[in-house]
């Protein structure tokens, strides 16, 4: 279907639809107007009837006078029907009359106090406005009727004919349709003429221009003088033709230069069909490179020019080139006509020509560079060996430096604690000595049956316990000088808890020791081992955020075929995060907030160093039921120390 025919069809459909909508809206508005006029007239008429009947009843007129009034209204032109409907009370007062009874549900609803207004059909098929209004009893009516005020004692039904209005509307509608049809036809004719002149003819000119362009006449011009968008379209068409002419000229120039560039390139350039893997184009350098003539080379495929041992690798990379659109192959080779494998480096790219895809490969001879690379690799291997030797020495020196750093930190800490402990001991030992002396004197003066004797013994025990706690603290804080002695690990744990138990109780942490009483002795330094126990307990305390339980267990175990003393300290905290498990013994590593001289991350690092110096091991893991477990193993003291009494 031609464009002009489509426009005629579309415009005709639009006009017809618009005309039908106009007719529909006209009918709706006429119907609404007819209903409004009829109902208003019926309402006014019912009010007149009611006023006349009310006036008659006030003068004392009876039923006959009322009927006469109704008859007079029925004679008015356009009145189809007027009825006075009596309710049960009026029927009881004046007797039952068939003409006064309600005929339908609207009459009965009016007796219930509801007004009805609607358009209905008459017997002859014309429309009529029916208005049924209830008669409400007022105080004046009570003098003659027994009905209560405010109730509906009857109703008036009036039906007004709308025949004359329908005739007027029909004449108006006919005129409107006639004039509308005339305007529609005239508008359609004028619009079609305008479309022909302003749209179809210019489009035909553009069509001729496109045909000229398709024939290669890129300098063809269209001349449109419509003064609107069509003229702008013609101007754009002329610009497009000029642009195509310019672009075509440039492409021809580029094609000529590209051809010269490819032909003069030092690297071999070939074009390969993706599906057949055959060469379809090659530059002169490719023929020189392979030793084949151009015709011979274009008859070859991938299997003919690539070594068999590298063919599978090449095919995999070739698929990748097709998928990615480009790529490289650095370690490749091409077999020349004389059978020699020439090492090459291939740069590939995907080209689309005439809706078909090809792979362009650029081969670069790397024979000289290959030899240089081999020599360079050999030198690199020698250099790496030298670097490894130097690195081993550096790592050894670094390890010694880190060990020295640890010992310096530890020594500084212990010296500080030693000085502080000495001051505390000096301040506390004197009053404790006085307390013990006075307590002994008082105990000597009292009889054992005296009630105060028991209290003095408790004071003496507390003073003695304080004295030993101070001695243990001094032992822990005293700078390490290498003195090792046989000792019981259980006593080390008890001495540490004696110093730290009050702090743990203040934060609602319970200690649950399960110490093996038959535990053999170990050989070590009491102060250093106390530091190991203390650091582990502090970490457990911090992990539980001040509330929980710490289980301390000692037993005999085995490690690498030898018997050892095992200490396990388990808490009920959240456990050690997996990402931190391998780093918890690293110096200065901590998951707690640093600052103020605390939480510098040296506790477990120092503990590991101390255990290692005692010939033992320390490691951490998460308990199956939750919480972290720190395990320490220490070797037995030599057998000659096991029989020595404490």
Secondary structure as GFF3:
##gff-version 3
##sequence-region A 1 646
A	DSSP	alpha_helix	3	59	.	.	.	ID=ss1
A	DSSP	alpha_helix	63	74	.	.	.	ID=ss2
A	DSSP	beta_strand	79	86	.	.	.	ID=ss3
A	DSSP	alpha_helix	88	94	.	.	.	ID=ss4
A	DSSP	three_ten_helix	98	100	.	.	.	ID=ss5
A	DSSP	alpha_helix	105	111	.	.	.	ID=ss6
A	DSSP	beta_strand	116	121	.	.	.	ID=ss7
A	DSSP	beta_strand	127	136	.	.	.	ID=ss8
A	DSSP	three_ten_helix	139	143	.	.	.	ID=ss9
A	DSSP	beta_strand	152	161	.	.	.	ID=ss10
A	DSSP	alpha_helix	163	195	.	.	.	ID=ss11
A	DSSP	pi_helix	196	200	.	.	.	ID=ss12
A	DSSP	alpha_helix	201	214	.	.	.	ID=ss13
A	DSSP	alpha_helix	229	264	.	.	.	ID=ss14
A	DSSP	beta_strand	268	273	.	.	.	ID=ss15
A	DSSP	beta_strand	279	282	.	.	.	ID=ss16
A	DSSP	alpha_helix	284	290	.	.	.	ID=ss17
A	DSSP	alpha_helix	294	298	.	.	.	ID=ss18
A	DSSP	alpha_helix	302	305	.	.	.	ID=ss19
A	DSSP	alpha_helix	308	324	.	.	.	ID=ss20
A	DSSP	beta_strand	326	335	.	.	.	ID=ss21
A	DSSP	beta_strand	341	353	.	.	.	ID=ss22
A	DSSP	beta_strand	356	365	.	.	.	ID=ss23
A	DSSP	alpha_helix	367	445	.	.	.	ID=ss24
A	DSSP	alpha_helix	451	477	.	.	.	ID=ss25
A	DSSP	beta_strand	485	487	.	.	.	ID=ss26
A	DSSP	alpha_helix	489	506	.	.	.	ID=ss27
A	DSSP	beta_strand	509	514	.	.	.	ID=ss28
A	DSSP	beta_strand	522	524	.	.	.	ID=ss29
A	DSSP	alpha_helix	526	543	.	.	.	ID=ss30
A	DSSP	beta_strand	548	559	.	.	.	ID=ss31
A	DSSP	beta_strand	562	571	.	.	.	ID=ss32
A	DSSP	three_ten_helix	578	580	.	.	.	ID=ss33
A	DSSP	alpha_helix	603	613	.	.	.	ID=ss34
A	DSSP	beta_strand	617	622	.	.	.	ID=ss35
A	DSSP	beta_strand	628	635	.	.	.	ID=ss36
A	DSSP	alpha_helix	639	642	.	.	.	ID=ss37
###
